[in-house]
Amino acid sequence: MDKLKEFEVWFITGSQHLYGPETLKQVDDDSSKIAQYFDKSAKIPCKVVFKPVLKTPDEITNLCVEANTSPKCVGLITWMHTFSPAKMWIAGLSILKKPFVHLHTQFNQDIPWKTIDMDFMNLNQSAHGGREFGFICSRMRKNRKVIVGHWKDKEVVEKLDIWMRAACAWNDWQGMKVARFGDNMREVAVTEGDKVEAQKKFGYSVNGFGVGDLVAYIQKAKPAQIDDMMAQYKKAYKVTLSKKQLEGVRISAKIEVGMRNFLEEGGFKAFTTTFEDLHGLLQLPGLPVQRLMADGYGFGAEGDWKTAALVRAMKVMATGMKGGTSFMEDYTYHLNPKGMKVLGAHMLEVCPSIASNKPSLEVHPLGIGGKDDPPRLVFNVPQGSGVNVSVMDMGNRFRMLINPCKVVKPDADLPKLPVARVVWQPEPNLKVAAGAWILGGGAHHTGFSMALNSEHMVDFAEMADIEYLMIDKETTISDFKKDIRVNEIYYMLKNGLV
């Protein structure tokens, strides 16, 4: 995974020539200090680059053109130090392709009650300069995050961190390639979707490959590469297997070498597999998929390219954070009234980045796919806060569902369930969460993270201009139904006006 410090967020400040050179010099100096503060903060994930104060329509437009074409720039922090007449921003905002956050702050924290005069008032006009900028952004229907507070406040820095991570993930989607080994699981609806529309809207491309294309790479795997992979397994995981089982692991290692070479050579950042398209493979890839996810690749089972792209975005957002992110599925419920829970898992493909301990490398029958017993990593997940996210194609738009949850310990050991698994309690409770998820058309596949929270996903959804529905502590089924109906009207009108 790329380090987020390789990316830049530009700090830009709005003002005008009305105030004279002395005031503008002070504005420039104040802005530079704020940018430097953010750049040096250990809590800020990207490099913050100060840009000279913008005072004219041409300066603003040229800056937006520069940002659009800069491969390192993932977004802008905008601050109105003084009053920047908003008509100056129309041309620039009209062409701006990068996301931006409106930081509504001021250089000083407190009003100097005993010394404040008109000179101080003229220099510190963020209170109404930000409103002018906010009006034109709203008039132009520009999606952006608004953060209010003093720039040294802990909460302001935390919100900038969240927004920057979302901006990096959005940047990663632009030009990203998703490889599909085989097609969708047959007759399944929710994993399907309009790949052309997704490329238009999200920037990533999805292309299918026959399993034979992958098998050709697997066959090229050299014994030394397979030996090296086996050595990595023995070092990273608990391995107590028979000689025959180790032969199966060696086949898995060969598959992993081939998959890695295919994805790296093709420049892919996410991929899918399906157990219904395994011609030429001796096993359904389980262990290779888990390890590739741990290295930052997005993944979706059964051809689910939308979830593969989502998991990759969440992986980018979570770079360097504690916790982990994985492909996930709500598998079965614990409906005891004393404590309803969800058992999340998948046949094989859960990322070890969310493991609570050293995973165990095991080989067991799968009972599906008709191939040899596949190796997989088996583990539990630590307690803590998590979030489940899903993206669906609703026909006239894409929709994201977001559901925070609390990860809990299983009520007992699971000695006969040889897969990676996690137990959680969704907000506000299982009855409301599952009911709302179903009413919202939520998929059975999700991106699950214990590093991210719902604010990361909201910021990302707004950058992507995608509908999102939140299922959290405040959700009721009645209100959720109303939200769905209102959104349906909104998007019908919006699409009709485009």
C-alpha positions in Angstrom: 0.0 0.0 0.0 1.3 3.5 -0.9 2.1 5.8 2.0 -0.3 8.7 2.1 2.4 11.2 2.7 3.3 10.8 -1.0 0.1 12.7 -1.8 -0.5 16.4 -1.4 -3.4 18.5 -0.2 -3.1 22.1 -1.2 -4.0 24.8 1.3 -5.5 27.7 -0.5 -6.7 31.0 0.9 -9.2 33.5 -0.5 -8.9 37.3 -0.2 -8.9 40.3 -2.5 -6.9 43.4 -3.4 -9.3 45.7 -1.6 -7.3 45.5 1.7 -3.9 46.7 0.3 -0.5 45.1 0.3 0.2 45.2 4.1 -3.0 43.3 5.0 -2.4 40.8 2.2 1.1 40.2 3.4 -0.3 39.3 6.8 -3.0 37.1 5.3 -0.2 35.3 3.4 1.9 34.9 6.5 -1.1 33.6 8.6 -2.1 31.1 5.9 1.5 29.8 5.6 1.6 29.2 9.3 -1.6 27.2 9.3 -0.5 25.1 6.4 2.9 24.4 8.1 1.1 23.4 11.3 -1.0 20.9 9.5 1.9 19.6 7.4 4.0 18.9 10.5 1.2 17.3 12.5 1.6 13.6 13.1 -2.2 13.3 12.8 -2.4 14.6 9.2 -1.8 11.8 6.7 -0.9 13.8 3.6 1.7 16.5 2.8 0.0 19.9 3.1 1.3 22.4 0.6 0.8 26.1 1.0 -0.3 28.0 -2.1 -0.1 31.8 -2.4 -3.2 33.7 -1.4 -5.8 33.9 -4.2 -7.1 37.5 -5.0 -8.5 37.4 -8.5 -10.7 35.2 -10.7 -7.7 34.3 -12.9 -5.6 33.3 -10.0 -8.4 31.0 -8.7 -9.0 29.5 -12.1 -5.3 28.9 -12.8 -4.9 27.2 -9.4 -7.9 24.9 -10.1 -6.4 24.0 -13.5 -3.1 23.2 -11.8 -4.8 21.1 -9.2 -6.8 19.1 -11.8 -3.6 18.2 -13.7 -1.3 17.5 -10.7 -0.9 13.7 -10.1 0.1 14.3 -6.5 -2.7 16.6 -5.5 -5.7 14.7 -4.1 -7.7 17.7 -2.9 -7.8 21.3 -1.6 -8.3 22.9 1.8 -10.1 26.2 1.2 -10.1 29.0 3.8 -11.5 32.5 3.4 -9.2 34.5 5.7 -10.9 37.8 4.7 -13.7 38.5 2.4 -13.3 36.9 -1.0 -16.1 37.9 -3.4 -17.7 34.7 -4.5 -18.2 35.6 -8.1 -14.4 35.3 -8.4 -14.7 31.6 -7.6 -17.3 30.6 -10.2 -15.0 29.9 -13.1 -12.5 27.9 -11.0 -15.1 25.9 -9.1 -16.9 25.1 -12.4 -13.8 23.2 -13.7 -12.4 21.9 -10.4 -12.3 18.1 -10.5 -10.6 17.5 -7.2 -12.5 17.3 -3.9 -12.2 20.2 -1.5 -13.0 20.9 2.1 -14.1 24.2 3.4 -12.2 25.0 6.6 -14.2 27.7 8.4 -11.7 29.0 10.9 -9.8 32.1 11.8 -6.1 32.7 12.7 -6.7 33.9 16.2 -8.6 31.7 18.7 -10.0 34.5 20.9 -11.3 37.9 20.4 -8.8 40.4 22.0 -11.6 42.2 23.9 -9.5 45.1 25.2 -7.6 45.9 22.1 -9.8 45.0 19.2 -10.2 47.8 16.6 -11.3 48.1 13.0 -7.9 47.2 11.7 -8.2 43.8 13.5 -11.8 43.4 12.2 -10.7 44.1 8.6 -8.0 41.5 8.8 -10.0 38.8 10.5 -13.2 38.4 8.4 -13.5 34.6 8.2 -16.8 34.7 9.9 -18.5 36.3 7.0 -15.9 35.6 4.2 -16.7 31.9 4.8 -20.4 32.5 4.4 -19.8 34.2 1.0 -17.8 31.3 -0.2 -20.3 28.9 1.3 -23.1 30.5 -0.7 -21.5 30.1 -4.1 -20.6 26.5 -3.4 -24.2 25.8 -2.5 -25.5 27.8 -5.4 -23.2 25.7 -7.7 -24.3 22.5 -5.9 -20.7 21.6 -5.1 -20.2 18.7 -2.7 -17.7 19.5 0.0 -17.1 19.0 3.7 -17.4 21.9 6.0 -15.2 21.9 9.1 -15.8 24.6 11.7 -13.4 25.4 14.6 -10.0 26.8 15.4 -7.3 25.3 13.3 -5.4 24.0 16.3 -8.4 22.2 17.8 -8.0 18.5 18.1 -11.4 17.8 16.5 -10.6 20.0 13.5 -7.4 18.0 12.8 -9.2 14.7 13.3 -11.8 15.7 10.7 -9.2 16.8 8.3 -7.5 13.5 8.7 -10.7 11.6 7.9 -11.4 13.8 4.9 -7.8 13.5 3.5 -8.0 9.7 3.8 -11.3 9.7 1.8 -9.7 12.0 -0.8 -6.7 9.6 -1.2 -9.1 6.7 -1.7 -11.1 8.7 -4.3 -7.8 9.6 -6.1 -6.9 5.9 -6.1 -10.2 5.0 -7.9 -9.3 7.3 -10.8 -7.9 5.0 -13.4 -7.9 2.0 -11.1 -8.3 -1.4 -12.8 -10.3 -4.3 -11.4 -9.7 -7.8 -12.8 -12.5 -10.3 -12.8 -11.4 -13.9 -13.0 -14.6 -15.5 -14.4 -18.0 -13.9 -14.3 -20.6 -13.3 -11.6 -22.1 -16.2 -9.7 -24.9 -17.3 -11.9 -28.5 -16.0 -11.2 -27.3 -13.6 -8.5 -28.7 -10.1 -8.8 -26.9 -7.8 -6.3 -23.4 -8.5 -7.5 -24.3 -7.4 -11.0 -24.2 -3.8 -12.2 -23.5 -1.3 -15.0 -19.7 -1.3 -15.4 -19.8 1.4 -18.0 -21.7 3.7 -15.7 -19.4 2.9 -12.8 -16.4 3.9 -14.9 -18.1 7.1 -15.9 -19.0 8.0 -12.3 -16.2 6.5 -10.3 -13.2 6.4 -12.6 -12.2 2.8 -12.3 -12.5 0.2 -15.1 -13.7 -3.4 -14.7 -12.6 -6.1 -17.2 -13.2 -9.8 -17.2 -10.6 -12.5 -17.9 -11.0 -16.2 -18.5 -9.7 -18.4 -15.8 -7.4 -19.9 -18.4 -5.6 -16.5 -18.6 -4.9 -16.8 -14.9 -3.9 -20.5 -15.1 -1.3 -19.6 -17.7 0.4 -17.4 -15.2 0.1 -20.0 -12.5 1.8 -22.6 -14.7 4.8 -20.2 -15.1 5.4 -20.1 -11.4 9.0 -21.3 -10.7 9.8 -23.8 -7.9 12.0 -21.3 -6.2 9.1 -18.8 -6.1 6.9 -21.5 -4.6 9.5 -22.4 -2.0 9.8 -18.8 -1.0 6.0 -18.5 -0.6 6.0 -21.6 1.5 8.7 -20.2 3.7 6.6 -17.0 4.2 3.6 -19.1 5.2 5.6 -21.0 7.9 7.0 -17.8 9.3 3.7 -15.8 9.4 1.2 -18.4 10.5 0.7 -21.4 12.8 1.2 -24.4 10.6 0.5 -27.9 11.9 -0.3 -29.9 8.8 0.3 -33.4 7.4 2.6 -34.1 4.5 -0.4 -34.5 2.2 -2.0 -31.3 3.4 1.3 -29.4 2.8 1.2 -30.6 -0.8 -2.2 -28.8 -1.1 -0.6 -25.7 0.5 2.1 -25.9 -2.1 -0.5 -25.8 -4.8 -2.0 -22.8 -3.1 1.4 -21.1 -3.1 1.7 -21.7 -6.8 -1.7 -20.1 -7.4 -0.6 -17.1 -5.3 2.6 -16.6 -7.3 0.5 -16.7 -10.5 -2.2 -14.3 -9.2 0.4 -11.8 -7.9 2.3 -11.8 -11.2 -1.0 -11.4 -13.2 -2.2 -8.5 -11.0 1.2 -6.7 -10.8 1.9 -7.0 -14.5 -1.6 -5.7 -15.4 -1.5 -2.9 -12.9 -4.6 -4.1 -11.1 -5.5 -3.0 -7.6 -8.6 -5.1 -7.1 -10.0 -8.4 -8.4 -12.8 -11.0 -8.1 -13.1 -14.8 -8.2 -16.0 -17.1 -8.3 -16.3 -20.8 -7.3 -18.4 -21.4 -10.5 -15.5 -20.5 -12.8 -12.6 -22.7 -11.7 -11.7 -24.5 -15.0 -8.0 -25.4 -14.9 -7.6 -24.6 -11.2 -7.1 -27.4 -8.7 -8.4 -25.3 -5.8 -10.7 -22.3 -5.1 -8.2 -19.6 -4.2 -8.6 -18.9 -0.5 -5.2 -18.4 1.1 -3.9 -16.4 -1.9 -6.9 -14.1 -1.8 -6.5 -13.5 2.0 -2.8 -12.6 1.6 -3.4 -10.3 -1.4 -6.1 -8.4 0.6 -3.6 -8.1 3.5 -1.2 -6.4 1.0 -3.9 -3.8 0.1 -5.7 -5.4 -2.9 -9.5 -5.0 -3.0 -11.5 -8.2 -3.4 -15.0 -9.4 -4.1 -16.2 -13.0 -4.2 -18.5 -14.4 -6.8 -17.6 -11.7 -9.3 -18.6 -8.9 -7.1 -16.6 -6.1 -8.6 -18.4 -3.2 -6.8 -17.3 -4.7 -3.4 -13.8 -5.4 -4.7 -13.5 -1.7 -5.6 -15.0 -0.6 -2.3 -12.6 -2.8 -0.2 -9.7 -1.3 -2.1 -10.9 2.2 -1.3 -11.3 1.3 2.3 -7.8 -0.2 2.4 -6.4 3.1 1.1 -8.3 5.1 3.6 -7.1 2.9 6.5 -3.4 3.1 5.5 -1.3 3.3 8.7 -4.2 3.0 11.0 -4.8 0.5 13.8 -7.4 -2.1 13.0 -7.9 -3.8 9.6 -10.2 -4.0 6.6 -11.6 -7.0 4.8 -14.2 -8.3 2.4 -17.1 -9.6 4.5 -20.5 -11.3 4.5 -23.3 -11.5 7.0 -23.4 -15.3 7.2 -25.7 -16.3 10.0 -27.6 -14.8 13.0 -27.8 -15.4 16.7 -31.4 -14.5 17.4 -31.4 -15.0 21.2 -33.4 -12.1 22.7 -30.8 -11.8 25.4 -28.2 -10.6 22.8 -28.8 -10.8 19.0 -25.6 -10.9 17.0 -24.3 -11.5 13.5 -21.7 -14.1 12.6 -19.7 -12.7 9.7 -17.4 -14.8 7.6 -17.1 -16.2 4.0 -16.2 -19.5 2.6 -12.5 -18.7 2.6 -11.8 -15.0 1.9 -11.4 -12.9 5.0 -8.4 -10.6 5.3 -6.0 -11.4 8.2 -5.5 -7.7 8.8 -8.5 -8.0 11.2 -7.1 -11.1 13.0 -6.9 -10.9 16.9 -4.0 -13.3 17.0 -1.6 -15.2 14.7 -3.8 -17.0 12.1 -3.7 -20.7 11.8 -3.0 -22.1 8.3 -5.4 -25.0 7.8 -6.7 -27.3 5.1 -10.3 -28.5 5.1 -12.9 -29.7 2.6 -15.1 -26.9 1.2 -18.1 -28.7 0.0 -18.6 -26.3 -2.9 -16.8 -25.7 -6.1 -16.0 -29.3 -6.7 -12.2 -28.9 -6.3 -9.4 -30.1 -3.9 -9.5 -29.1 -0.3 -8.4 -25.4 -0.2 -6.0 -24.0 2.4 -7.2 -21.0 4.4 -6.3 -18.8 7.4 -8.5 -19.4 10.4 -8.8 -16.7 13.2 -11.1 -14.7 15.4 -11.4 -10.9 15.4 -10.7 -8.6 18.4 -13.5 -6.7 20.2 -14.0 -3.1 19.2 -15.8 -0.7 16.9 -16.4 -1.5 13.3 -18.3 -0.5 10.3 -20.0 -2.5 7.4 -20.4 -0.8 4.1 -22.0 -2.0 0.8 -22.5 -0.5 -2.6 -25.4 -1.5 -4.9 -26.5 -0.5 -8.4 -30.1 0.6 -8.0 -30.7 1.1 -11.8 -30.9 4.9 -11.9 -28.0 5.4 -9.4 -25.5 3.7 -7.1 -26.3 3.5 -3.4 -24.1 3.1 -0.4 -25.3 1.6 2.9 -23.3 2.3 6.1 -23.8 0.5 9.3 -21.5 0.9 12.4 -21.3 -2.1 14.7 -19.7 -3.3 17.9 -17.5 -6.4 17.5 -17.9 -8.8 20.4 -16.6 -12.2 21.5 -18.3 -15.3 20.3 -20.5 -16.8 23.1 -18.3 -20.0 22.8 -15.5 -21.4 20.9 -16.1 -22.4 17.3 -14.0 -25.6 17.0 -15.9 -27.0 14.0 -16.0 -23.8 11.9 -12.7 -23.8 10.0 -12.9 -20.3 8.5 -12.0 -16.8 9.7 -15.0 -15.3 11.5 -16.1 -12.2 13.3 -19.2 -11.6 15.6 -20.8 -8.2 15.8 -23.8 -6.3 17.1 -25.0 -3.8 14.5 -26.3 -0.4 15.4 -28.9 0.2 16.7 -29.8 -3.5 17.1 -30.1 -6.5 14.8 -33.8 -6.2 14.2 -33.7 -2.6 13.0 -30.3 -2.9 11.3 -31.2 -6.0 9.3 -34.7 -4.6 8.5 -33.3 -1.3 7.2 -30.5 -3.0 5.3 -33.1 -5.2 3.5 -35.4 -2.2 2.8 -32.4 -0.3 1.4 -31.5 -3.2 -1.0 -28.2 -3.8 0.8 -26.0 -6.6 -0.6 -24.9 -9.6 1.4 -21.3 -8.7 0.6 -19.7 -5.8 2.4 -16.4 -4.0 3.1 -15.8 -4.4 6.8 -13.3 -2.3 8.8 -12.2 -1.8 12.4 -9.9 1.0 11.4 -12.5 3.3 9.8 -15.7 4.8 11.0 -18.9 6.1 9.3 -17.5 9.6 8.8 -14.8 8.2 6.5 -17.5 6.6 4.4 -19.8 9.6 4.3 -16.9 11.9 3.2 -16.0 9.3 0.5 -19.7 9.0 -0.7 -20.0 12.7 -1.0 -16.8 12.9 -3.1 -18.1 10.2 -5.3 -21.5 12.0 -5.5 -23.2 8.7 -4.5 -26.4 8.3 -2.5 -25.7 7.0 1.0 -28.1 5.8 3.7 -26.9 5.6 7.3 -28.1 2.9 9.7 -26.9 3.9 13.2 -28.0 4.5 16.7 -30.6 7.0 15.7 -32.2 4.9 12.9 -35.9 3.8 13.1 -37.6 1.8 10.4 -40.2 4.5 9.9 -37.7 7.3 9.3 -35.5 5.0 7.2 -38.5 4.3 4.9 -39.1 8.1 4.6 -35.4 8.6 3.7 -35.7 6.1 0.9 -38.8 7.6 -0.5 -37.4 11.2 -0.4 -34.2 10.0 -2.0 -36.1 8.3 -4.8 -37.9 11.5 -5.7 -34.6 13.5 -5.4 -32.6 11.3 -7.7 -35.4 11.0 -10.3 -35.5 14.8 -10.4 -31.8 15.2 -10.4 -31.2 12.7 -13.2 -34.0 14.3 -15.2 -32.3 17.7 -15.0 -28.8 16.4 -16.0 
